[in-house]
Amino acid sequence: MGQMVGVVERASASQGVVRFETNRALSGQGHEHYTSVSDAWGVRPTDELARRLFASGRVSSVHVYANIVTVELERGATSEGLADIVRDLYQYWLPGVEPPTFDDLVPDTTAAAAADADSSDPWAAAAALVPPHLLERSKAARARLKG
């Protein structure tokens, strides 16, 4: 699942530089430049893409501007497979990987707290699952409807 990014690989006029044109903007209107993995410390899509490209071992720098990813290759390296890394950036379920169910994502402590809640109080089970500010808002709305 997840959408693959449409990628067209284009050679650059400079030797050892390859450009990938994508069908979606990755960085908005800001320039992102990475010269090492330590530069890609954030959680943005461009940071993740840079980390993945550096992990290939064939990249010395990455520049992303909107939908253009410019990669400077290590000396003697080829761009073989780098387009696949860009293409799979947003693919979060890979073939052969079983997606988690909702029950797998709910922490056990929440289920235990809901089971321990007093059944005579209708708000007790909700208090274990709903943030307090939302619970108070719900109680106030219910009181307005009744009253």
FIVEX-80241 format. One record per atom (N, C-alpha, C): atom name; x, y, z. Coordinates in nm, 4 decimals, decimal comma, padded with zeros to 6 digits, always signed. Example, Ala and Ser with C-alpha at 12.3 -4.5 7.8 and 13.67 -1.06 7.14 Angstrom:
% FIVEX-80241
+------+----------+----------+----------+
| atom |       xx |       yy |       zz |
+------+----------+----------+----------+
|    N | +01,3190 | -00,5690 | +00,7800 |
|   CA | +01,2300 | -00,4500 | +00,7800 |
|    C | +01,3200 | -00,3300 | +00,7800 |
|    N | +01,2850 | -00,2250 | +00,7080 |
|   CA | +01,3670 | -00,1060 | +00,7140 |
|    C | +01,2900 | +00,0030 | +00,7870 |
+------+----------+----------+----------+
This chain:
% FIVEX-80241
+------+----------+----------+----------+
| atom |       xx |       yy |       zz |
+------+----------+----------+----------+
|    N | +00,0837 | -00,1179 | +00,0000 |
|   CA | +00,0000 | +00,0000 | +00,0000 |
|    C | +00,0875 | +00,1232 | +00,0000 |
|    N | +00,0264 | +00,2352 | -00,0060 |
|   CA | +00,1007 | +00,3586 | -00,0191 |
|    C | +00,1173 | +00,3871 | -00,1666 |
|    N | +00,1398 | +00,5101 | -00,1986 |
|   CA | +00,1529 | +00,5445 | -00,3386 |
|    C | +00,2975 | +00,5535 | -00,3778 |
|    N | +00,3287 | +00,4928 | -00,4921 |
|   CA | +00,4632 | +00,5057 | -00,5449 |
|    C | +00,4737 | +00,6413 | -00,6131 |
|    N | +00,5914 | +00,6983 | -00,6080 |
|   CA | +00,6180 | +00,8275 | -00,6695 |
|    C | +00,6591 | +00,8019 | -00,8138 |
|    N | +00,6002 | +00,8753 | -00,9065 |
|   CA | +00,6416 | +00,8653 | -01,0458 |
|    C | +00,7766 | +00,9325 | -01,0629 |
|    N | +00,8745 | +00,8608 | -01,1188 |
|   CA | +01,0103 | +00,9117 | -01,1281 |
|    C | +01,0620 | +00,8966 | -01,2709 |
|    N | +01,1256 | +01,0033 | -01,3202 |
|   CA | +01,1959 | +00,9990 | -01,4483 |
|    C | +01,3406 | +01,0348 | -01,4201 |
|    N | +01,4318 | +00,9450 | -01,4565 |
|   CA | +01,5742 | +00,9687 | -01,4341 |
|    C | +01,6327 | +01,0396 | -01,5550 |
|    N | +01,7056 | +01,1489 | -01,5289 |
|   CA | +01,7671 | +01,2258 | -01,6372 |
|    C | +01,9149 | +01,2452 | -01,6058 |
|    N | +01,9967 | +01,2279 | -01,7077 |
|   CA | +02,1398 | +01,2522 | -01,6916 |
|    C | +02,1646 | +01,4023 | -01,6860 |
|    N | +02,2661 | +01,4406 | -01,6132 |
|   CA | +02,3020 | +01,5811 | -01,6017 |
|    C | +02,4180 | +01,6108 | -01,6958 |
|    N | +02,4410 | +01,7382 | -01,7214 |
|   CA | +02,5556 | +01,7773 | -01,8027 |
|    C | +02,6863 | +01,7500 | -01,7290 |
|    N | +02,6814 | +01,7485 | -01,5978 |
|   CA | +02,7997 | +01,7192 | -01,5168 |
|    C | +02,8125 | +01,5691 | -01,4971 |
|    N | +02,9326 | +01,5193 | -01,5163 |
|   CA | +02,9547 | +01,3762 | -01,4969 |
|    C | +02,9443 | +01,3417 | -01,3479 |
|    N | +02,8789 | +01,2307 | -01,3184 |
|   CA | +02,8622 | +01,1871 | -01,1802 |
|    C | +02,7430 | +01,2495 | -01,1098 |
|    N | +02,6604 | +01,3213 | -01,1836 |
|   CA | +02,5406 | +01,3832 | -01,1266 |
|    C | +02,4196 | +01,3314 | -01,2027 |
|    N | +02,3183 | +01,2898 | -01,1294 |
|   CA | +02,1957 | +01,2403 | -01,1915 |
|    C | +02,0774 | +01,3143 | -01,1296 |
|    N | +01,9756 | +01,3376 | -01,2111 |
|   CA | +01,8595 | +01,4133 | -01,1663 |
|    C | +01,7359 | +01,3239 | -01,1781 |
|    N | +01,6530 | +01,3268 | -01,0740 |
|   CA | +01,5267 | +01,2522 | -01,0743 |
|    C | +01,4135 | +01,3527 | -01,0687 |
|    N | +01,3244 | +01,3475 | -01,1666 |
|   CA | +01,2067 | +01,4341 | -01,1688 |
|    C | +01,0879 | +01,3507 | -01,1232 |
|    N | +01,0167 | +01,3988 | -01,0223 |
|   CA | +00,9055 | +01,3231 | -00,9646 |
|    C | +00,7725 | +01,3886 | -01,0002 |
|    N | +00,6653 | +01,3146 | -00,9784 |
|   CA | +00,5316 | +01,3665 | -01,0074 |
|    C | +00,4677 | +01,4363 | -00,8872 |
|    N | +00,5440 | +01,4626 | -00,7847 |
|   CA | +00,4924 | +01,5353 | -00,6684 |
|    C | +00,6054 | +01,6145 | -00,6032 |
|    N | +00,5690 | +01,7233 | -00,5418 |
|   CA | +00,6674 | +01,8067 | -00,4725 |
|    C | +00,7086 | +01,7368 | -00,3434 |
|    N | +00,8375 | +01,7312 | -00,3204 |
|   CA | +00,8888 | +01,6669 | -00,1995 |
|    C | +00,9306 | +01,7684 | -00,0939 |
|    N | +00,9752 | +01,8862 | -00,1374 |
|   CA | +01,0266 | +01,9843 | -00,0415 |
|    C | +00,9494 | +02,1145 | -00,0397 |
|    N | +00,8386 | +02,1214 | -00,1084 |
|   CA | +00,7696 | +02,2490 | -00,1164 |
|    C | +00,8528 | +02,3443 | -00,2005 |
|    N | +00,8708 | +02,4679 | -00,1535 |
|   CA | +00,9500 | +02,5629 | -00,2297 |
|    C | +01,0848 | +02,5908 | -00,1647 |
|    N | +01,1257 | +02,5033 | -00,0745 |
|   CA | +01,2550 | +02,5212 | -00,0104 |
|    C | +01,3596 | +02,4277 | -00,0675 |
|    N | +01,4831 | +02,4763 | -00,0710 |
|   CA | +01,5959 | +02,3932 | -00,1140 |
|    C | +01,6439 | +02,3122 | +00,0052 |
|    N | +01,6656 | +02,1858 | -00,0152 |
|   CA | +01,7207 | +02,0984 | +00,0884 |
|    C | +01,8494 | +02,0388 | +00,0333 |
|    N | +01,9594 | +02,0564 | +00,1054 |
|   CA | +02,0876 | +02,0043 | +00,0587 |
|    C | +02,1495 | +01,9190 | +00,1689 |
|    N | +02,1917 | +01,8004 | +00,1333 |
|   CA | +02,2499 | +01,7050 | +00,2286 |
|    C | +02,3852 | +01,6602 | +00,1761 |
|    N | +02,4868 | +01,6715 | +00,2590 |
|   CA | +02,6193 | +01,6238 | +00,2201 |
|    C | +02,6591 | +01,4971 | +00,2956 |
|    N | +02,5786 | +01,4600 | +00,3950 |
|   CA | +02,6035 | +01,3367 | +00,4700 |
|    C | +02,4748 | +01,2936 | +00,5398 |
|    N | +02,4765 | +01,1754 | +00,5968 |
|   CA | +02,3596 | +01,1240 | +00,6690 |
|    C | +02,3282 | +01,2116 | +00,7900 |
|    N | +02,4308 | +01,2676 | +00,8516 |
|   CA | +02,4071 | +01,3507 | +00,9705 |
|    C | +02,3289 | +01,4782 | +00,9371 |
|    N | +02,3323 | +01,5226 | +00,8124 |
|   CA | +02,2518 | +01,6380 | +00,7721 |
|    C | +02,1039 | +01,6040 | +00,7642 |
|    N | +02,0708 | +01,4772 | +00,7472 |
|   CA | +01,9316 | +01,4319 | +00,7293 |
|    C | +01,8756 | +01,3828 | +00,8619 |
|    N | +01,8742 | +01,4669 | +00,9634 |
|   CA | +01,8338 | +01,4251 | +01,0980 |
|    C | +01,6843 | +01,4416 | +01,1237 |
|    N | +01,6116 | +01,5090 | +01,0381 |
|   CA | +01,4712 | +01,5402 | +01,0644 |
|    C | +01,3756 | +01,4278 | +01,0276 |
|    N | +01,2456 | +01,4624 | +01,0275 |
|   CA | +01,1402 | +01,3648 | +00,9986 |
|    C | +01,0646 | +01,3968 | +00,8691 |
|    N | +01,1100 | +01,4973 | +00,7959 |
|   CA | +01,0437 | +01,5340 | +00,6708 |
|    C | +01,0727 | +01,4304 | +00,5632 |
|    N | +00,9889 | +01,4243 | +00,4609 |
|   CA | +01,0126 | +01,3286 | +00,3522 |
|    C | +01,1491 | +01,3450 | +00,2861 |
|    N | +01,1956 | +01,4691 | +00,2728 |
|   CA | +01,3268 | +01,4892 | +00,2110 |
|    C | +01,4385 | +01,4330 | +00,2974 |
|    N | +01,4240 | +01,4416 | +00,4292 |
|   CA | +01,5239 | +01,3837 | +00,5196 |
|    C | +01,5277 | +01,2322 | +00,5050 |
|    N | +01,4113 | +01,1699 | +00,5016 |
|   CA | +01,4043 | +01,0242 | +00,4867 |
|    C | +01,4613 | +00,9812 | +00,3527 |
|    N | +01,4298 | +01,0544 | +00,2472 |
|   CA | +01,4824 | +01,0220 | +00,1150 |
|    C | +01,6344 | +01,0310 | +00,1136 |
|    N | +01,6888 | +01,1355 | +00,1721 |
|   CA | +01,8343 | +01,1508 | +00,1782 |
|    C | +01,8985 | +01,0354 | +00,2548 |
|    N | +01,8392 | +00,9974 | +00,3681 |
|   CA | +01,8944 | +00,8847 | +00,4453 |
|    C | +01,8954 | +00,7569 | +00,3618 |
|    N | +01,7862 | +00,7318 | +00,2899 |
|   CA | +01,7779 | +00,6108 | +00,2082 |
|    C | +01,8795 | +00,6138 | +00,0940 |
|    N | +01,8965 | +00,7303 | +00,0320 |
|   CA | +01,9935 | +00,7402 | -00,0772 |
|    C | +02,1359 | +00,7225 | -00,0259 |
|    N | +02,1698 | +00,7828 | +00,0883 |
|   CA | +02,3027 | +00,7655 | +00,1459 |
|    C | +02,3268 | +00,6205 | +00,1872 |
|    N | +02,2220 | +00,5515 | +00,2304 |
|   CA | +02,2357 | +00,4115 | +00,2725 |
|    C | +02,2746 | +00,3211 | +00,1553 |
|    N | +02,2503 | +00,3657 | +00,0340 |
|   CA | +02,2892 | +00,2841 | -00,0826 |
|    C | +02,4396 | +00,2757 | -00,0974 |
|    N | +02,5120 | +00,3706 | -00,0391 |
|   CA | +02,6571 | +00,3697 | -00,0469 |
|    C | +02,7122 | +00,4266 | -00,1770 |
|    N | +02,6255 | +00,4775 | -00,2640 |
|   CA | +02,6704 | +00,5291 | -00,3934 |
|    C | +02,6521 | +00,6792 | -00,4061 |
|    N | +02,6100 | +00,7456 | -00,2993 |
|   CA | +02,5735 | +00,8871 | -00,3061 |
|    C | +02,6659 | +00,9693 | -00,2172 |
|    N | +02,7147 | +01,0823 | -00,2719 |
|   CA | +02,7971 | +01,1709 | -00,1896 |
|    C | +02,7213 | +01,2961 | -00,1466 |
|    N | +02,6184 | +01,3381 | -00,2222 |
|   CA | +02,5342 | +01,4493 | -00,1781 |
|    C | +02,3981 | +01,4411 | -00,2463 |
|    N | +02,3000 | +01,5035 | -00,1813 |
|   CA | +02,1620 | +01,5045 | -00,2314 |
|    C | +02,1098 | +01,6472 | -00,2221 |
|    N | +02,0439 | +01,6916 | -00,3272 |
|   CA | +01,9780 | +01,8226 | -00,3271 |
|    C | +01,8349 | +01,8016 | -00,3736 |
|    N | +01,7396 | +01,8550 | -00,2963 |
|   CA | +01,5984 | +01,8413 | -00,3310 |
|    C | +01,5384 | +01,9806 | -00,3401 |
|    N | +01,4723 | +02,0068 | -00,4505 |
|   CA | +01,3974 | +02,1311 | -00,4669 |
|    C | +01,2657 | +02,0962 | -00,5345 |
|    N | +01,1564 | +02,1134 | -00,4619 |
|   CA | +01,0215 | +02,0845 | -00,5117 |
|    C | +01,0143 | +01,9399 | -00,5595 |
|    N | +01,0056 | +01,9163 | -00,6888 |
|   CA | +00,9921 | +01,7791 | -00,7397 |
|    C | +01,1189 | +01,7291 | -00,8081 |
|    N | +01,2313 | +01,7973 | -00,7895 |
|   CA | +01,3585 | +01,7576 | -00,8509 |
|    C | +01,4551 | +01,7123 | -00,7425 |
|    N | +01,5067 | +01,5913 | -00,7583 |
|   CA | +01,6073 | +01,5371 | -00,6671 |
|    C | +01,7360 | +01,5236 | -00,7473 |
|    N | +01,8391 | +01,5984 | -00,7089 |
|   CA | +01,9684 | +01,5931 | -00,7766 |
|    C | +02,0652 | +01,5187 | -00,6864 |
|    N | +02,1277 | +01,4153 | -00,7411 |
|   CA | +02,2154 | +01,3292 | -00,6636 |
|    C | +02,3549 | +01,3337 | -00,7240 |
|    N | +02,4532 | +01,3626 | -00,6392 |
|   CA | +02,5925 | +01,3530 | -00,6817 |
|    C | +02,6431 | +01,2172 | -00,6376 |
|    N | +02,6910 | +01,1396 | -00,7329 |
|   CA | +02,7341 | +01,0027 | -00,7057 |
|    C | +02,8773 | +00,9995 | -00,6538 |
|    N | +02,9070 | +00,8960 | -00,5779 |
|   CA | +03,0449 | +00,8716 | -00,5360 |
|    C | +03,1281 | +00,8401 | -00,6602 |
|    N | +03,2559 | +00,8622 | -00,6525 |
|   CA | +03,3451 | +00,8382 | -00,7666 |
|    C | +03,3346 | +00,6920 | -00,8107 |
|    N | +03,3026 | +00,6699 | -00,9381 |
|   CA | +03,2940 | +00,5361 | -00,9955 |
|    C | +03,1603 | +00,4660 | -00,9727 |
|    N | +03,0686 | +00,5276 | -00,9017 |
|   CA | +02,9387 | +00,4643 | -00,8737 |
|    C | +02,8414 | +00,4919 | -00,9879 |
|    N | +02,7415 | +00,4053 | -00,9981 |
|   CA | +02,6360 | +00,4233 | -01,0977 |
|    C | +02,5047 | +00,4578 | -01,0265 |
|    N | +02,4083 | +00,5018 | -01,1043 |
|   CA | +02,2789 | +00,5375 | -01,0464 |
|    C | +02,1820 | +00,4202 | -01,0455 |
|    N | +02,2299 | +00,3018 | -01,0718 |
|   CA | +02,1463 | +00,1812 | -01,0762 |
|    C | +02,0720 | +00,1619 | -00,9441 |
|    N | +01,9390 | +00,1601 | -00,9499 |
|   CA | +01,8559 | +00,1347 | -00,8328 |
|    C | +01,8176 | +00,2574 | -00,7522 |
|    N | +01,8797 | +00,3728 | -00,7794 |
|   CA | +01,8455 | +00,4929 | -00,7027 |
|    C | +01,7057 | +00,5435 | -00,7366 |
|    N | +01,6624 | +00,5266 | -00,8604 |
|   CA | +01,5265 | +00,5677 | -00,8974 |
|    C | +01,4233 | +00,4874 | -00,8187 |
|    N | +01,4537 | +00,3608 | -00,7910 |
|   CA | +01,3617 | +00,2782 | -00,7114 |
|    C | +01,3509 | +00,3308 | -00,5682 |
|    N | +01,4607 | +00,3814 | -00,5137 |
|   CA | +01,4580 | +00,4373 | -00,3786 |
|    C | +01,3662 | +00,5591 | -00,3749 |
|    N | +01,3756 | +00,6451 | -00,4759 |
|   CA | +01,2893 | +00,7628 | -00,4829 |
|    C | +01,1442 | +00,7194 | -00,5057 |
|    N | +01,1236 | +00,6239 | -00,5931 |
|   CA | +00,9888 | +00,5767 | -00,6275 |
|    C | +00,9178 | +00,5171 | -00,5063 |
|    N | +00,9898 | +00,4484 | -00,4195 |
|   CA | +00,9296 | +00,3793 | -00,3050 |
|    C | +00,9249 | +00,4637 | -00,1773 |
|    N | +00,9505 | +00,5934 | -00,1884 |
|   CA | +00,9555 | +00,6787 | -00,0696 |
|    C | +00,8280 | +00,6717 | +00,0126 |
|    N | +00,7115 | +00,6730 | -00,0508 |
|   CA | +00,5845 | +00,6732 | +00,0214 |
|    C | +00,5178 | +00,5365 | +00,0272 |
|    N | +00,5860 | +00,4335 | -00,0134 |
|   CA | +00,5275 | +00,2995 | -00,0073 |
|    C | +00,5596 | +00,2412 | +00,1300 |
|    N | +00,4596 | +00,2382 | +00,2166 |
|   CA | +00,4836 | +00,1964 | +00,3537 |
|    C | +00,4465 | +00,0524 | +00,3810 |
|    N | +00,3705 | -00,0136 | +00,2944 |
|   CA | +00,3463 | -00,1570 | +00,3093 |
|    C | +00,4156 | -00,2256 | +00,1931 |
|    N | +00,5132 | -00,3050 | +00,2235 |
|   CA | +00,5895 | -00,3735 | +00,1200 |
|    C | +00,5322 | -00,5117 | +00,0949 |
|    N | +00,5501 | -00,5659 | -00,0235 |
|   CA | +00,5001 | -00,7006 | -00,0515 |
|    C | +00,5572 | -00,8020 | +00,0475 |
|    N | +00,4703 | -00,8886 | +00,0976 |
|   CA | +00,5130 | -00,9908 | +00,1925 |
|    C | +00,5071 | -00,9473 | +00,3378 |
|    N | +00,4836 | -00,8201 | +00,3632 |
|   CA | +00,4744 | -00,7687 | +00,5001 |
|    C | +00,3275 | -00,7634 | +00,5380 |
|    N | +00,2919 | -00,8274 | +00,6464 |
|   CA | +00,1541 | -00,8310 | +00,6938 |
|    C | +00,1219 | -00,7001 | +00,7653 |
|    N | +00,0222 | -00,6233 | +00,7178 |
|   CA | -00,0117 | -00,4995 | +00,7875 |
|    C | -00,0686 | -00,5285 | +00,9251 |
|    N | -00,0391 | -00,4426 | +01,0240 |
|   CA | -00,0912 | -00,4655 | +01,1585 |
|    C | -00,2425 | -00,4427 | +01,1634 |
|    N | -00,3075 | -00,5138 | +01,2527 |
|   CA | -00,4507 | -00,4935 | +01,2739 |
|    C | -00,4688 | -00,3848 | +01,3786 |
|    N | -00,5916 | -00,3394 | +01,3953 |
|   CA | -00,6185 | -00,2371 | +01,4947 |
|    C | -00,5820 | -00,2868 | +01,6348 |
|    N | -00,6095 | -00,4132 | +01,6625 |
|   CA | -00,5782 | -00,4692 | +01,7942 |
|    C | -00,4280 | -00,4679 | +01,8219 |
|    N | -00,3467 | -00,4810 | +01,7169 |
|   CA | -00,2017 | -00,4766 | +01,7349 |
|    C | -00,1541 | -00,3362 | +01,7715 |
|    N | -00,2272 | -00,2345 | +01,7287 |
|   CA | -00,1858 | -00,0973 | +01,7509 |
|    C | -00,2314 | -00,0404 | +01,8837 |
|    N | -00,3326 | -00,1006 | +01,9484 |
|   CA | -00,3841 | -00,0516 | +02,0756 |
|    C | -00,2951 | -00,1055 | +02,1874 |
|    N | -00,2410 | -00,0182 | +02,2712 |
|   CA | -00,1575 | -00,0659 | +02,3817 |
|    C | -00,2372 | -00,1506 | +02,4801 |
|    N | -00,1719 | -00,2492 | +02,5391 |
|   CA | -00,2383 | -00,3377 | +02,6351 |
|    C | -00,2831 | -00,2634 | +02,7604 |
|    N | -00,2123 | -00,1598 | +02,8009 |
|   CA | -00,2487 | -00,0864 | +02,9220 |
|    C | -00,3844 | -00,0193 | +02,9064 |
|    N | -00,4165 | +00,0274 | +02,7874 |
|   CA | -00,5461 | +00,0913 | +02,7644 |
|    C | -00,6586 | -00,0102 | +02,7769 |
|    N | -00,6393 | -00,1286 | +02,7195 |
|   CA | -00,7415 | -00,2320 | +02,7272 |
|    C | -00,7611 | -00,2774 | +02,8719 |
|    N | -00,6519 | -00,2876 | +02,9472 |
|   CA | -00,6620 | -00,3288 | +03,0870 |
|    C | -00,7326 | -00,2216 | +03,1700 |
|    N | -00,7046 | -00,0952 | +03,1432 |
|   CA | -00,7693 | +00,0131 | +03,2167 |
|    C | -00,9180 | +00,0168 | +03,1867 |
|    N | -00,9561 | -00,0076 | +03,0631 |
|   CA | -01,0984 | -00,0090 | +03,0268 |
|    C | -01,1693 | -00,1267 | +03,0921 |
|    N | -01,1028 | -00,2408 | +03,1052 |
|   CA | -01,1631 | -00,3581 | +03,1671 |
|    C | -01,1803 | -00,3375 | +03,3180 |
|    N | -01,0866 | -00,2614 | +03,3789 |
|   CA | -01,0928 | -00,2370 | +03,5225 |
|    C | -01,1914 | -00,1267 | +03,5595 |
|    N | -01,2394 | -00,0530 | +03,4625 |
|   CA | -01,3294 | +00,0603 | +03,4905 |
|    C | -01,4598 | +00,0107 | +03,5518 |
|    N | -01,5160 | +00,0940 | +03,6393 |
|   CA | -01,6415 | +00,0619 | +03,7066 |
|    C | -01,7549 | +00,0623 | +03,6045 |
|    N | -01,8275 | -00,0481 | +03,5925 |
|   CA | -01,9325 | -00,0597 | +03,4918 |
|    C | -02,0561 | +00,0233 | +03,5268 |
|    N | -02,0725 | +00,0665 | +03,6524 |
|   CA | -02,1893 | +00,1461 | +03,6896 |
|    C | -02,1759 | +00,2909 | +03,6408 |
|    N | -02,0564 | +00,3376 | +03,6219 |
|   CA | -02,0339 | +00,4729 | +03,5720 |
|    C | -02,0106 | +00,4666 | +03,4215 |
|    N | -02,1016 | +00,5225 | +03,3397 |
|   CA | -02,0851 | +00,5132 | +03,1942 |
|    C | -01,9649 | +00,5907 | +03,1431 |
|    N | -01,9139 | +00,6876 | +03,2189 |
|   CA | -01,8001 | +00,7664 | +03,1739 |
|    C | -01,6668 | +00,7038 | +03,2122 |
|    N | -01,6673 | +00,6027 | +03,3001 |
|   CA | -01,5418 | +00,5446 | +03,3475 |
|    C | -01,4652 | +00,4743 | +03,2351 |
|    N | -01,5349 | +00,3983 | +03,1528 |
|   CA | -01,4668 | +00,3294 | +03,0427 |
|    C | -01,4134 | +00,4303 | +02,9425 |
|    N | -01,4891 | +00,5372 | +02,9178 |
|   CA | -01,4437 | +00,6395 | +02,8245 |
|    C | -01,3233 | +00,7148 | +02,8787 |
|    N | -01,3189 | +00,7359 | +03,0106 |
|   CA | -01,2087 | +00,8099 | +03,0707 |
|    C | -01,0746 | +00,7406 | +03,0475 |
|    N | -01,0754 | +00,6092 | +03,0352 |
|   CA | -00,9514 | +00,5364 | +03,0118 |
|    C | -00,9050 | +00,5479 | +02,8668 |
|    N | -00,9968 | +00,5825 | +02,7764 |
|   CA | -00,9644 | +00,5827 | +02,6341 |
|    C | -00,9610 | +00,7212 | +02,5710 |
|    N | -01,0340 | +00,8175 | +02,6283 |
|   CA | -01,0498 | +00,9492 | +02,5665 |
|    C | -00,9692 | +01,0521 | +02,6449 |
|    N | -00,9002 | +01,1446 | +02,5766 |
|   CA | -00,8278 | +01,2502 | +02,6474 |
|    C | -00,9237 | +01,3320 | +02,7344 |
|    N | -00,8780 | +01,3764 | +02,8512 |
|   CA | -00,9660 | +01,4446 | +02,9470 |
|    C | -01,0380 | +01,5672 | +02,8904 |
|    N | -00,9699 | +01,6500 | +02,8108 |
|   CA | -01,0358 | +01,7710 | +02,7599 |
|    C | -01,1495 | +01,7361 | +02,6640 |
|    N | -01,1370 | +01,6284 | +02,5878 |
|   CA | -01,2448 | +01,5866 | +02,4985 |
|    C | -01,3597 | +01,5242 | +02,5770 |
|    N | -01,3268 | +01,4533 | +02,6828 |
|   CA | -01,4292 | +01,3923 | +02,7668 |
|    C | -01,5141 | +01,5002 | +02,8350 |
|    N | -01,4498 | +01,6051 | +02,8849 |
|   CA | -01,5237 | +01,7147 | +02,9479 |
|    C | -01,6126 | +01,7853 | +02,8461 |
|    N | -01,5630 | +01,8042 | +02,7264 |
|   CA | -01,6430 | +01,8679 | +02,6225 |
|    C | -01,7654 | +01,7836 | +02,5884 |
|    N | -01,7462 | +01,6523 | +02,5853 |
|   CA | -01,8566 | +01,5617 | +02,5561 |
|    C | -01,9607 | +01,5643 | +02,6682 |
|    N | -01,9137 | +01,5649 | +02,7928 |
|   CA | -02,0070 | +01,5720 | +02,9059 |
|    C | -02,0883 | +01,7011 | +02,9013 |
|    N | -02,0233 | +01,8129 | +02,8703 |
|   CA | -02,0927 | +01,9422 | +02,8646 |
|    C | -02,1960 | +01,9426 | +02,7517 |
|    N | -02,1625 | +01,8872 | +02,6389 |
|   CA | -02,2580 | +01,8819 | +02,5269 |
|    C | -02,3763 | +01,7944 | +02,5610 |
|    N | -02,3518 | +01,6821 | +02,6266 |
|   CA | -02,4600 | +01,5926 | +02,6647 |
|    C | -02,5538 | +01,6593 | +02,7647 |
|    N | -02,4948 | +01,7361 | +02,8586 |
|   CA | -02,5758 | +01,8071 | +02,9588 |
|    C | -02,6625 | +01,9141 | +02,8926 |
|    N | -02,6098 | +01,9820 | +02,7901 |
|   CA | -02,6879 | +02,0837 | +02,7187 |
|    C | -02,8048 | +02,0192 | +02,6447 |
|    N | -02,7837 | +01,9024 | +02,5873 |
|   CA | -02,8909 | +01,8346 | +02,5151 |
|    C | -03,0019 | +01,7879 | +02,6075 |
|    N | -02,9655 | +01,7404 | +02,7264 |
|   CA | -03,0640 | +01,6912 | +02,8221 |
|    C | -03,1410 | +01,8055 | +02,8880 |
|    N | -03,0723 | +01,9156 | +02,9051 |
|   CA | -03,1286 | +02,0126 | +02,9891 |
|    C | -03,1867 | +02,1343 | +02,9462 |
+------+----------+----------+----------+
